[in-house]
Amino acid sequence: MSSPRLLAISGSLLRARLGSNSAAVYRRGFAASQCARQVIHDADESTFKSHIANTKDKIILVDFYEDWCGPCRVLSPLLERIEKDPSLIGASTPLDLITLKGENVPELAIRAVPTVFAFKNGSVIGQFLGALPLPQLKDWYATLPK
């Protein structure tokens, strides 16, 4: 008996031909990749609104900050660490992060920086004002509706 001859048909379908008998062998490919996450630094108002409106079933953290703000310089790197490793605050899914420098979004009534909002499916699901340490960020995240 000759060795099987394999012909690739549409990527995942392989037809094995053994002599006069032929059989179709379906093989499922498995590709593992990191869940998509996105960081948008220094977004403008239109980019911010577009991303909020078009992202579904994912929590988006929005950090309003200024360069001259001391607490902002403490909080922003911590939020970036959380975005890269959401398990730091007990999140099991990836988070997006948008930073807005000096942007005024009237409907959010931002009065001081740093201010952080959490959005999901286009709606605000939480917010806080000021620089929180990691344990308090974890407690805050636990109060958000998943």
KELO-58953 format. One record per atom (N, C-alpha, C): y, z, x; residue in three letters; atom name. Coordinates in nm, 2 decimals, m for minus. Layout:
<recs>
       y       z       x   aa  at
       Y       Z       X  ALA  CA
...
</recs>
This chain:
<recs>
       y       z       x   aa  at
   m0.12    0.00    0.08  MET   N
    0.00    0.00    0.00  MET  CA
    0.12    0.00    0.09  MET   C
    0.22   m0.08    0.06  SER   N
    0.34   m0.09    0.14  SER  CA
    0.43    0.03    0.11  SER   C
    0.52    0.05    0.20  SER   N
    0.62    0.16    0.18  SER  CA
    0.72    0.12    0.07  SER   C
    0.77    0.22    0.00  PRO   N
    0.86    0.20   m0.11  PRO  CA
    0.99    0.12   m0.06  PRO   C
    1.03    0.03   m0.14  ARG   N
    1.15   m0.04   m0.11  ARG  CA
    1.26    0.01   m0.21  ARG   C
    1.37    0.06   m0.16  LEU   N
    1.47    0.11   m0.25  LEU  CA
    1.59    0.02   m0.26  LEU   C
    1.63   m0.01   m0.37  LEU   N
    1.75   m0.09   m0.40  LEU  CA
    1.85    0.00   m0.47  LEU   C
    1.97    0.00   m0.42  ALA   N
    2.08    0.08   m0.49  ALA  CA
    2.13    0.01   m0.61  ALA   C
    2.13    0.07   m0.72  ILE   N
    2.18    0.01   m0.84  ILE  CA
    2.29    0.11   m0.90  ILE   C
    2.41    0.07   m0.90  SER   N
    2.52    0.15   m0.95  SER  CA
    2.53    0.29   m0.90  SER   C
    2.51    0.31   m0.77  GLY   N
    2.54    0.43   m0.70  GLY  CA
    2.43    0.54   m0.72  GLY   C
    2.40    0.59   m0.83  SER   N
    2.31    0.70   m0.85  SER  CA
    2.17    0.66   m0.90  SER   C
    2.16    0.53   m0.94  LEU   N
    2.03    0.49   m0.99  LEU  CA
    1.95    0.41   m0.88  LEU   C
    1.84    0.46   m0.85  LEU   N
    1.76    0.39   m0.75  LEU  CA
    1.63    0.34   m0.81  LEU   C
    1.59    0.22   m0.78  ARG   N
    1.47    0.17   m0.84  ARG  CA
    1.37    0.16   m0.72  ARG   C
    1.26    0.23   m0.74  ALA   N
    1.16    0.23   m0.64  ALA  CA
    1.05    0.13   m0.68  ALA   C
    1.01    0.05   m0.59  ARG   N
    0.91   m0.06   m0.62  ARG  CA
    0.79   m0.03   m0.53  ARG   C
    0.68    0.00   m0.59  LEU   N
    0.56    0.02   m0.52  LEU  CA
    0.46   m0.09   m0.56  LEU   C
    0.44   m0.18   m0.48  GLY   N
    0.34   m0.29   m0.51  GLY  CA
    0.38   m0.36   m0.64  GLY   C
    0.29   m0.37   m0.73  SER   N
    0.32   m0.43   m0.86  SER  CA
    0.38   m0.34   m0.96  SER   C
    0.36   m0.20   m0.94  ASN   N
    0.41   m0.10   m1.03  ASN  CA
    0.56   m0.08   m1.00  ASN   C
    0.65   m0.07   m1.10  SER   N
    0.78   m0.03   m1.07  SER  CA
    0.82    0.08   m1.16  SER   C
    0.91    0.17   m1.11  ALA   N
    0.95    0.28   m1.19  ALA  CA
    1.10    0.31   m1.15  ALA   C
    1.18    0.35   m1.25  ALA   N
    1.32    0.38   m1.22  ALA  CA
    1.33    0.53   m1.19  ALA   C
    1.39    0.56   m1.08  VAL   N
    1.41    0.70   m1.04  VAL  CA
    1.56    0.72   m1.05  VAL   C
    1.60    0.82   m1.13  TYR   N
    1.74    0.86   m1.15  TYR  CA
    1.76    0.98   m1.06  TYR   C
    1.86    0.97   m0.98  ARG   N
    1.90    1.08   m0.89  ARG  CA
    2.04    1.12   m0.92  ARG   C
    2.06    1.25   m0.94  ARG   N
    2.20    1.30   m0.97  ARG  CA
    2.26    1.34   m0.84  ARG   C
    2.38    1.30   m0.82  GLY   N
    2.45    1.34   m0.70  GLY  CA
    2.52    1.47   m0.73  GLY   C
    2.54    1.55   m0.64  PHE   N
    2.62    1.68   m0.65  PHE  CA
    2.72    1.68   m0.55  PHE   C
    2.84    1.69   m0.59  ALA   N
    2.96    1.70   m0.50  ALA  CA
    3.03    1.83   m0.53  ALA   C
    3.04    1.91   m0.43  ALA   N
    3.12    2.03   m0.44  ALA  CA
    3.25    2.02   m0.37  ALA   C
    3.35    2.05   m0.45  SER   N
    3.49    2.05   m0.39  SER  CA
    3.56    2.17   m0.44  SER   C
    3.66    2.21   m0.36  GLN   N
    3.74    2.32   m0.40  GLN  CA
    3.82    2.29   m0.53  GLN   C
    3.83    2.38   m0.62  CYS   N
    3.90    2.35   m0.74  CYS  CA
    4.05    2.31   m0.71  CYS   C
    4.10    2.22   m0.79  ALA   N
    4.23    2.17   m0.76  ALA  CA
    4.33    2.28   m0.78  ALA   C
    4.42    2.29   m0.69  ARG   N
    4.54    2.38   m0.70  ARG  CA
    4.66    2.31   m0.64  ARG   C
    4.77    2.35   m0.68  GLN   N
    4.89    2.28   m0.64  GLN  CA
    5.00    2.38   m0.61  GLN   C
    5.08    2.35   m0.50  VAL   N
    5.19    2.43   m0.47  VAL  CA
    5.31    2.33   m0.46  VAL   C
    5.41    2.36   m0.54  ILE   N
    5.53    2.28   m0.54  ILE  CA
    5.65    2.36   m0.49  ILE   C
    5.70    2.34   m0.37  HIS   N
    5.81    2.41   m0.32  HIS  CA
    5.94    2.35   m0.35  HIS   C
    6.04    2.43   m0.38  ASP   N
    6.18    2.39   m0.41  ASP  CA
    6.18    2.28   m0.52  ASP   C
    6.11    2.31   m0.62  ALA   N
    6.11    2.21   m0.74  ALA  CA
    6.24    2.20   m0.80  ALA   C
    6.27    2.09   m0.86  ASP   N
    6.39    2.08   m0.95  ASP  CA
    6.35    2.11   m1.09  ASP   C
    6.44    2.12   m1.18  GLU   N
    6.42    2.16   m1.32  GLU  CA
    6.32    2.06   m1.39  GLU   C
    6.34    1.93   m1.36  SER   N
    6.25    1.83   m1.43  SER  CA
    6.11    1.84   m1.38  SER   C
    6.09    1.86   m1.25  THR   N
    5.95    1.87   m1.19  THR  CA
    5.89    1.99   m1.25  THR   C
    5.96    2.10   m1.25  PHE   N
    5.91    2.23   m1.31  PHE  CA
    5.87    2.21   m1.45  PHE   C
    5.95    2.15   m1.54  LYS   N
    5.92    2.14   m1.68  LYS  CA
    5.80    2.04   m1.70  LYS   C
    5.80    1.94   m1.62  SER   N
    5.69    1.84   m1.63  SER  CA
    5.55    1.90   m1.59  SER   C
    5.55    1.98   m1.49  HIS   N
    5.43    2.04   m1.44  HIS  CA
    5.38    2.15   m1.54  HIS   C
    5.47    2.22   m1.60  ILE   N
    5.44    2.33   m1.70  ILE  CA
    5.38    2.26   m1.82  ILE   C
    5.44    2.15   m1.86  ALA   N
    5.40    2.09   m1.99  ALA  CA
    5.27    2.01   m1.97  ALA   C
    5.24    1.96   m1.85  ASN   N
    5.12    1.88   m1.83  ASN  CA
    5.00    1.95   m1.78  ASN   C
    5.01    2.08   m1.75  THR   N
    4.90    2.15   m1.69  THR  CA
    4.83    2.24   m1.80  THR   C
    4.71    2.22   m1.82  LYS   N
    4.64    2.29   m1.93  LYS  CA
    4.53    2.38   m1.87  LYS   C
    4.51    2.49   m1.94  ASP   N
    4.40    2.58   m1.90  ASP  CA
    4.40    2.64   m1.76  ASP   C
    4.52    2.65   m1.70  LYS   N
    4.54    2.70   m1.57  LYS  CA
    4.66    2.79   m1.57  LYS   C
    4.66    2.90   m1.50  ILE   N
    4.78    2.98   m1.49  ILE  CA
    4.87    2.93   m1.37  ILE   C
    5.00    2.91   m1.41  ILE   N
    5.10    2.87   m1.31  ILE  CA
    5.19    2.98   m1.28  ILE   C
    5.21    3.02   m1.16  LEU   N
    5.31    3.12   m1.12  LEU  CA
    5.43    3.05   m1.08  LEU   C
    5.55    3.09   m1.13  VAL   N
    5.68    3.03   m1.10  VAL  CA
    5.76    3.13   m1.04  VAL   C
    5.80    3.11   m0.91  ASP   N
    5.88    3.20   m0.83  ASP  CA
    6.02    3.15   m0.82  ASP   C
    6.12    3.23   m0.88  PHE   N
    6.26    3.20   m0.87  PHE  CA
    6.31    3.28   m0.75  PHE   C
    6.37    3.22   m0.65  TYR   N
    6.41    3.29   m0.53  TYR  CA
    6.54    3.23   m0.47  TYR   C
    6.59    3.30   m0.37  GLU   N
    6.70    3.25   m0.29  GLU  CA
    6.67    3.29   m0.14  GLU   C
    6.72    3.21   m0.05  ASP   N
    6.69    3.24    0.09  ASP  CA
    6.76    3.37    0.14  ASP   C
    6.87    3.40    0.09  TRP   N
    6.94    3.52    0.13  TRP  CA
    6.89    3.65    0.07  TRP   C
    6.79    3.64   m0.02  CYS   N
    6.74    3.75   m0.09  CYS  CA
    6.62    3.82   m0.01  CYS   C
    6.65    3.94    0.04  GLY   N
    6.54    4.02    0.11  GLY  CA
    6.41    4.03    0.04  GLY   C
    6.41    4.09   m0.08  PRO   N
    6.29    4.10   m0.16  PRO  CA
    6.22    3.96   m0.18  PRO   C
    6.29    3.86   m0.19  CYS   N
    6.23    3.72   m0.21  CYS  CA
    6.15    3.69   m0.08  CYS   C
    6.21    3.72    0.04  ARG   N
    6.14    3.69    0.16  ARG  CA
    6.01    3.77    0.18  ARG   C
    6.00    3.88    0.11  VAL   N
    5.88    3.96    0.11  VAL  CA
    5.78    3.90    0.01  VAL   C
    5.82    3.87   m0.11  LEU   N
    5.74    3.83   m0.22  LEU  CA
    5.68    3.69   m0.20  LEU   C
    5.76    3.59   m0.16  SER   N
    5.72    3.45   m0.15  SER  CA
    5.60    3.43   m0.07  SER   C
    5.59    3.49    0.06  PRO   N
    5.47    3.47    0.13  PRO  CA
    5.34    3.53    0.07  PRO   C
    5.36    3.64    0.00  LEU   N
    5.25    3.71   m0.07  LEU  CA
    5.20    3.62   m0.19  LEU   C
    5.29    3.56   m0.26  LEU   N
    5.25    3.47   m0.37  LEU  CA
    5.18    3.35   m0.31  LEU   C
    5.22    3.30   m0.19  GLU   N
    5.15    3.19   m0.13  GLU  CA
    5.01    3.23   m0.09  GLU   C
    4.99    3.35   m0.04  ARG   N
    4.86    3.40    0.00  ARG  CA
    4.77    3.41   m0.13  ARG   C
    4.83    3.46   m0.24  ILE   N
    4.75    3.47   m0.36  ILE  CA
    4.71    3.33   m0.41  ILE   C
    4.80    3.23   m0.40  GLU   N
    4.77    3.10   m0.44  GLU  CA
    4.65    3.04   m0.36  GLU   C
    4.65    3.07   m0.23  LYS   N
    4.54    3.02   m0.15  LYS  CA
    4.41    3.10   m0.17  LYS   C
    4.42    3.23   m0.21  ASP   N
    4.30    3.31   m0.23  ASP  CA
    4.32    3.40   m0.35  ASP   C
    4.30    3.34   m0.47  PRO   N
    4.33    3.41   m0.60  PRO  CA
    4.25    3.54   m0.62  PRO   C
    4.14    3.55   m0.54  SER   N
    4.06    3.67   m0.56  SER  CA
    4.13    3.80   m0.51  SER   C
    4.24    3.78   m0.43  LEU   N
    4.32    3.89   m0.39  LEU  CA
    4.37    3.97   m0.51  LEU   C
    4.40    3.91   m0.62  ILE   N
    4.45    3.98   m0.74  ILE  CA
    4.34    3.98   m0.85  ILE   C
    4.22    3.94   m0.82  GLY   N
    4.11    3.94   m0.92  GLY  CA
    4.10    3.82   m1.00  GLY   C
    4.17    3.71   m0.96  ALA   N
    4.16    3.59   m1.04  ALA  CA
    4.03    3.51   m1.00  ALA   C
    3.96    3.46   m1.10  SER   N
    3.84    3.38   m1.07  SER  CA
    3.87    3.23   m1.07  SER   C
    3.98    3.19   m1.11  THR   N
    4.02    3.05   m1.11  THR  CA
    4.14    3.02   m1.03  THR   C
    4.16    2.90   m0.98  PRO   N
    4.28    2.87   m0.90  PRO  CA
    4.41    2.88   m0.97  PRO   C
    4.51    2.92   m0.90  LEU   N
    4.65    2.93   m0.96  LEU  CA
    4.74    2.82   m0.90  LEU   C
    4.83    2.77   m0.97  ASP   N
    4.93    2.68   m0.92  ASP  CA
    5.05    2.77   m0.89  ASP   C
    5.13    2.73   m0.79  LEU   N
    5.26    2.80   m0.76  LEU  CA
    5.37    2.70   m0.75  LEU   C
    5.48    2.73   m0.82  ILE   N
    5.60    2.65   m0.82  ILE  CA
    5.71    2.75   m0.77  ILE   C
    5.79    2.71   m0.67  THR   N
    5.91    2.78   m0.63  THR  CA
    6.03    2.71   m0.67  THR   C
    6.13    2.78   m0.72  LEU   N
    6.26    2.72   m0.75  LEU  CA
    6.37    2.79   m0.68  LEU   C
    6.44    2.73   m0.60  LYS   N
    6.54    2.79   m0.52  LYS  CA
    6.68    2.77   m0.59  LYS   C
    6.73    2.87   m0.64  GLY   N
    6.87    2.87   m0.70  GLY  CA
    6.87    2.78   m0.83  GLY   C
    6.76    2.75   m0.89  GLU   N
    6.75    2.67   m1.01  GLU  CA
    6.78    2.76   m1.13  GLU   C
    6.86    2.71   m1.22  ASN   N
    6.89    2.79   m1.34  ASN  CA
    6.82    2.71   m1.46  ASN   C
    6.72    2.77   m1.51  VAL   N
    6.65    2.72   m1.63  VAL  CA
    6.70    2.81   m1.75  VAL   C
    6.80    2.76   m1.82  PRO   N
    6.86    2.84   m1.93  PRO  CA
    6.77    2.91   m2.02  PRO   C
    6.66    2.84   m2.06  GLU   N
    6.57    2.90   m2.16  GLU  CA
    6.49    3.02   m2.11  GLU   C
    6.49    3.04   m1.98  LEU   N
    6.42    3.15   m1.92  LEU  CA
    6.51    3.27   m1.90  LEU   C
    6.64    3.25   m1.91  ALA   N
    6.74    3.36   m1.89  ALA  CA
    6.72    3.44   m1.76  ALA   C
    6.72    3.38   m1.65  ILE   N
    6.70    3.44   m1.52  ILE  CA
    6.83    3.51   m1.48  ILE   C
    6.82    3.64   m1.45  ARG   N
    6.95    3.71   m1.42  ARG  CA
    6.95    3.76   m1.28  ARG   C
    6.83    3.77   m1.22  ALA   N
    6.82    3.82   m1.08  ALA  CA
    6.70    3.76   m1.01  ALA   C
    6.70    3.76   m0.88  VAL   N
    6.59    3.71   m0.80  VAL  CA
    6.53    3.82   m0.71  VAL   C
    6.41    3.83   m0.68  PRO   N
    6.30    3.73   m0.73  PRO  CA
    6.26    3.76   m0.87  PRO   C
    6.24    3.66   m0.95  THR   N
    6.18    3.67   m1.08  THR  CA
    6.06    3.58   m1.08  THR   C
    5.95    3.62   m1.13  VAL   N
    5.82    3.55   m1.14  VAL  CA
    5.78    3.54   m1.28  VAL   C
    5.75    3.42   m1.32  PHE   N
    5.69    3.39   m1.46  PHE  CA
    5.55    3.34   m1.44  PHE   C
    5.46    3.37   m1.54  ALA   N
    5.33    3.31   m1.54  ALA  CA
    5.32    3.23   m1.67  ALA   C
    5.28    3.10   m1.65  PHE   N
    5.27    3.01   m1.77  PHE  CA
    5.12    2.97   m1.78  PHE   C
    5.08    2.94   m1.91  LYS   N
    4.95    2.88   m1.93  LYS  CA
    4.97    2.80   m2.06  LYS   C
    4.92    2.68   m2.05  ASN   N
    4.93    2.58   m2.16  ASN  CA
    5.07    2.56   m2.21  ASN   C
    5.17    2.57   m2.12  GLY   N
    5.31    2.54   m2.15  GLY  CA
    5.39    2.66   m2.20  GLY   C
    5.32    2.78   m2.21  SER   N
    5.39    2.90   m2.27  SER  CA
    5.40    3.01   m2.16  SER   C
    5.50    3.09   m2.17  VAL   N
    5.51    3.21   m2.08  VAL  CA
    5.41    3.31   m2.13  VAL   C
    5.33    3.36   m2.04  ILE   N
    5.23    3.46   m2.07  ILE  CA
    5.26    3.59   m2.00  ILE   C
    5.36    3.59   m1.91  GLY   N
    5.39    3.71   m1.84  GLY  CA
    5.51    3.69   m1.74  GLY   C
    5.57    3.80   m1.70  GLN   N
    5.68    3.79   m1.60  GLN  CA
    5.71    3.92   m1.54  GLN   C
    5.77    3.92   m1.42  PHE   N
    5.82    4.04   m1.36  PHE  CA
    5.94    4.01   m1.27  PHE   C
    6.01    4.12   m1.25  LEU   N
    6.13    4.11   m1.17  LEU  CA
    6.12    4.19   m1.05  LEU   C
    6.16    4.14   m0.93  GLY   N
    6.15    4.22   m0.81  GLY  CA
    6.03    4.19   m0.73  GLY   C
    6.02    4.24   m0.61  ALA   N
    5.91    4.22   m0.52  ALA  CA
    5.81    4.33   m0.54  ALA   C
    5.69    4.29   m0.58  LEU   N
    5.58    4.39   m0.61  LEU  CA
    5.48    4.38   m0.49  LEU   C
    5.43    4.50   m0.45  PRO   N
    5.32    4.49   m0.35  PRO  CA
    5.19    4.44   m0.41  PRO   C
    5.10    4.41   m0.33  LEU   N
    4.97    4.35   m0.38  LEU  CA
    4.90    4.43   m0.48  LEU   C
    4.89    4.56   m0.47  PRO   N
    4.82    4.64   m0.58  PRO  CA
    4.89    4.63   m0.71  PRO   C
    5.02    4.63   m0.71  GLN   N
    5.09    4.61   m0.84  GLN  CA
    5.08    4.47   m0.90  GLN   C
    5.08    4.37   m0.81  LEU   N
    5.05    4.23   m0.85  LEU  CA
    4.92    4.22   m0.92  LEU   C
    4.82    4.29   m0.86  LYS   N
    4.68    4.28   m0.92  LYS  CA
    4.69    4.35   m1.06  LYS   C
    4.75    4.46   m1.07  ASP   N
    4.76    4.52   m1.20  ASP  CA
    4.84    4.43   m1.30  ASP   C
    4.95    4.37   m1.26  TRP   N
    5.02    4.28   m1.34  TRP  CA
    4.93    4.16   m1.39  TRP   C
    4.86    4.10   m1.30  TYR   N
    4.77    3.99   m1.33  TYR  CA
    4.67    4.03   m1.43  TYR   C
    4.62    4.15   m1.42  ALA   N
    4.51    4.20   m1.51  ALA  CA
    4.56    4.21   m1.65  ALA   C
    4.70    4.22   m1.67  THR   N
    4.75    4.23   m1.81  THR  CA
    4.77    4.09   m1.87  THR   C
    4.76    3.98   m1.79  LEU   N
    4.79    3.85   m1.85  LEU  CA
    4.67    3.80   m1.93  LEU   C
    4.70    3.73   m2.04  PRO   N
    4.59    3.68   m2.12  PRO  CA
    4.52    3.56   m2.04  PRO   C
    4.39    3.56   m2.04  LYS   N
    4.32    3.46   m1.97  LYS  CA
    4.28    3.35   m2.06  LYS   C
</recs>
